[in-house]
Amino acid sequence: MSQEFDPTKERDDAILDRLLERLSRSEDALERLLDELTDEDERRVCREYLETIGLLAYEVEPRPLAPEVKSRLMAKLESSQQEGPSEVEPATVASFPSSGQRTPGEEKGSRWHDWALPLAAGLVFALLGLSGWQYVQLEKQRQTIDRLADQLDQVHQQTTKLAEYQGRLDSVDSRLALVTSSGVEVCTLKPVADPAPADSRGVLFVASDRQHWYLKIEGLLPCPQGRSYQVWFINQEGVPVSGGTFDPKVGVRVELSSETMPAGTVAVSITLEPAGGSPEPSGPAVLYGDEAMRIL
């Protein structure tokens, strides 16, 4: 009677042959091999084989192998004996891991430590490098800010000077326009007392509207301590009205101007008064003028 062909059995036998061959080339225990298998048929055959070996301890009669499987196993044993004794002991195939052996969990933990420490060191060095780069960039930004602040300060100083020069230029233009305008009156002030040097003089320009005026004074000595020169506009009744005080410096021309002048002014006088000025003339007159000439 011929033996029926069983495809499942043939496939299982082939899988078992591959597992045994793999175990013969490796020191891994059968339990560890089961954890590494991914094919469901291989895992099933491996579990069945592991259960069969475990039942041997209870003296359960093993299931007889097929004659062709037995013959292949015997042939593999004979070939292995001819090649040399295997370094893997048979007991390691079915035995539990000893204290010196690593369990799958321990193996995974060891592998984790193997790559975790270099990774942590790499991250530390990367962070140190990034921190150094950021420090260098921050220092460059600080230097740029300081340089821009210096440039801004220079621009501010130049702007202030330009504004000052512009103010002076506007004042010069205004005085020049007054002096050269049509109908301007010119009054010369001459020294009248000892405090004024003989070469001191002054010129008053009055616009045609009788309001805008410009006074230029040269040659006066600096004021004594506690004293100031004061300008007076005198009307037809002889009543003086203050036009301001000044303190000349040696070699510097005095220039005064205003947009208002007391009505009815017929003469101009400059006296030496206490510092800050007086409500009415109290000191000696140094310059005086009452003759005006109109320029067409």
HELIX and SHEET records of a PDB file:
HELIX    1   1 PRO A    7  ARG A   25  1                                  19    
HELIX    2   2 LEU A   30  GLU A   36  1                                   7    
HELIX    3   3 GLU A   40  LEU A   55  1                                  16    
HELIX    4   4 LEU A   56  TYR A   58  5                                   3    
HELIX    5   5 PRO A   67  GLU A   83  1                                  17    
HELIX    6   6 ALA A   91  ALA A   94  1                                   4    
HELIX    7   7 PRO A  104  THR A  180  1                                  77    
SHEET    1   A 8 PRO A 240  PHE A 246  0                                        
SHEET    2   A 8 ARG A 227  ASN A 235 -1                                        
SHEET    3   A 8 THR A 265  PRO A 274 -1                                        
SHEET    4   A 8 ALA A 285  GLY A 289 -1                                        
SHEET    5   A 8 GLU A 185  PRO A 191 -1                                        
SHEET    6   A 8 ARG A 201  VAL A 206 -1                                        
SHEET    7   A 8 TRP A 213  GLU A 218 -1                                        
SHEET    8   A 8 VAL A 254  SER A 258 -1                                        
SHEET    1   B 6 PRO A 240  PHE A 246  0                                        
SHEET    2   B 6 ARG A 227  ASN A 235 -1                                        
SHEET    3   B 6 THR A 265  PRO A 274 -1                                        
SHEET    4   B 6 ALA A 285  GLY A 289 -1                                        
SHEET    5   B 6 GLU A 185  PRO A 191 -1                                        
SHEET    6   B 6 ALA A 292  ARG A 294 -1                                        
END                                                                             
